[in-house]
Amino acid sequence: MKIYIDEAGRWPLAWPLYVWLIIPLKKISTKNFKDSKKLSAKQREECFAEIQTLQADWKIIFSTWSVSHTKIDKYWLTKAINFAIKSWLKKLLVMLSKTETCLPTGRHPNKKDIISLVIDGNNDFWLKKDLKIAVDTIIKWDDKVPYISMASIVAKVSRDYVMKKLHKKHPQYWFDIHKWYWTKMHYEKIKQHWISPIHRKLFLRNLKEI
């Protein structure tokens, strides 16, 4: 069993970071799925709806684990993502053990069924060492492997949804425009209003008042 992993929001200045994981259970058509960065917002929403249907039909399993800004501040990105993925895997196996869901082999999945993790990028987040399983990493897999593309689409749509909610809560920072990234506009808003409760202090540690 392979688990495909992607994330969204690694480098922005504010929470959240989302880790998304996809497990294919049955053979499906993946022709519509591309790297989320190459799709329009409307196309991402359409793909997201299709992914939700595949999930409802138990053709795939997809799930998410968010990494809070406080965990990033405390552990830095690599360890925070490591915790997120391991926590998700533990939750997944517990959940599946309590359902009628089975792998194509007819058995309930367990840790031994996890053949490998497939991660976009060049960082395995120490998972190979910690979990003692194969971890395949390669740059730009989200444009080569449809399941990675699916993970990136779900991560992007979910992050944008939360971002819009947080923009309404903190409109003075204009999160809906700069998407939480380090832009001149964002920096000026931080100087004007100072950091919000959801900003990552680790990324802003060079500001004098922190």
URHUGI-V797791 format. One record per residue. N is the residue number from 1. D_FIRST is the distance of its C-alpha to the first C-alpha in Angstrom with 2 decimals. Layout:
n->(N | N)
d_first->(D_FIRST | D_FIRST)
//
This chain:
n->(1 | 2 | 3 | 4 | 5 | 6 | 7 | 8 | 9 | 10 | 11 | 12 | 13 | 14 | 15 | 16 | 17 | 18 | 19 | 20 | 21 | 22 | 23 | 24 | 25 | 26 | 27 | 28 | 29 | 30 | 31 | 32 | 33 | 34 | 35 | 36 | 37 | 38 | 39 | 40 | 41 | 42 | 43 | 44 | 45 | 46 | 47 | 48 | 49 | 50 | 51 | 52 | 53 | 54 | 55 | 56 | 57 | 58 | 59 | 60 | 61 | 62 | 63 | 64 | 65 | 66 | 67 | 68 | 69 | 70 | 71 | 72 | 73 | 74 | 75 | 76 | 77 | 78 | 79 | 80 | 81 | 82 | 83 | 84 | 85 | 86 | 87 | 88 | 89 | 90 | 91 | 92 | 93 | 94 | 95 | 96 | 97 | 98 | 99 | 100 | 101 | 102 | 103 | 104 | 105 | 106 | 107 | 108 | 109 | 110 | 111 | 112 | 113 | 114 | 115 | 116 | 117 | 118 | 119 | 120 | 121 | 122 | 123 | 124 | 125 | 126 | 127 | 128 | 129 | 130 | 131 | 132 | 133 | 134 | 135 | 136 | 137 | 138 | 139 | 140 | 141 | 142 | 143 | 144 | 145 | 146 | 147 | 148 | 149 | 150 | 151 | 152 | 153 | 154 | 155 | 156 | 157 | 158 | 159 | 160 | 161 | 162 | 163 | 164 | 165 | 166 | 167 | 168 | 169 | 170 | 171 | 172 | 173 | 174 | 175 | 176 | 177 | 178 | 179 | 180 | 181 | 182 | 183 | 184 | 185 | 186 | 187 | 188 | 189 | 190 | 191 | 192 | 193 | 194 | 195 | 196 | 197 | 198 | 199 | 200 | 201 | 202 | 203 | 204 | 205 | 206 | 207 | 208 | 209 | 210)
d_first->(0.00 | 3.78 | 6.63 | 9.91 | 13.07 | 16.75 | 19.94 | 23.45 | 26.68 | 26.35 | 29.98 | 32.15 | 34.91 | 33.94 | 31.20 | 28.43 | 25.37 | 22.28 | 18.65 | 16.33 | 12.57 | 10.80 | 7.62 | 8.26 | 8.72 | 11.37 | 13.04 | 15.53 | 18.40 | 17.94 | 21.44 | 22.91 | 20.69 | 22.14 | 22.56 | 24.09 | 27.08 | 28.03 | 28.20 | 31.16 | 31.00 | 31.51 | 28.73 | 26.30 | 27.47 | 27.02 | 23.45 | 22.78 | 24.31 | 22.16 | 18.95 | 20.46 | 21.10 | 17.55 | 16.60 | 19.53 | 18.51 | 15.01 | 13.59 | 11.79 | 11.75 | 13.69 | 15.68 | 17.98 | 19.64 | 23.09 | 24.76 | 28.45 | 31.27 | 32.49 | 29.33 | 29.48 | 33.16 | 32.52 | 29.51 | 29.46 | 26.53 | 24.18 | 24.31 | 24.28 | 21.03 | 19.59 | 20.78 | 19.46 | 15.79 | 15.97 | 17.90 | 15.51 | 12.51 | 15.06 | 16.33 | 13.11 | 12.38 | 16.10 | 16.28 | 13.71 | 15.41 | 18.60 | 17.73 | 17.38 | 14.00 | 11.66 | 8.44 | 9.73 | 10.48 | 12.90 | 11.99 | 11.73 | 8.71 | 10.00 | 9.87 | 9.14 | 5.71 | 4.98 | 5.06 | 6.85 | 8.73 | 10.64 | 14.10 | 17.19 | 20.12 | 21.08 | 20.48 | 17.58 | 19.61 | 19.69 | 16.08 | 15.46 | 18.59 | 18.16 | 14.64 | 14.78 | 11.39 | 11.09 | 12.14 | 13.03 | 16.09 | 18.51 | 21.40 | 21.58 | 18.02 | 18.85 | 21.20 | 19.05 | 15.53 | 15.93 | 13.04 | 14.71 | 17.92 | 16.92 | 16.14 | 19.47 | 21.32 | 20.41 | 21.25 | 24.48 | 25.63 | 25.03 | 26.84 | 29.68 | 30.13 | 30.59 | 32.75 | 35.12 | 35.52 | 36.33 | 38.72 | 40.70 | 40.87 | 41.89 | 43.56 | 45.74 | 42.94 | 42.10 | 38.33 | 37.94 | 39.50 | 38.12 | 34.68 | 35.14 | 35.21 | 38.03 | 40.67 | 44.42 | 44.62 | 42.14 | 43.98 | 47.29 | 46.07 | 44.89 | 48.31 | 50.05 | 48.24 | 46.59 | 42.96 | 41.47 | 39.59 | 36.25 | 36.89 | 35.13 | 38.00 | 36.21 | 36.33 | 39.95 | 41.18 | 43.78 | 45.68 | 48.74 | 48.62 | 45.24)
//
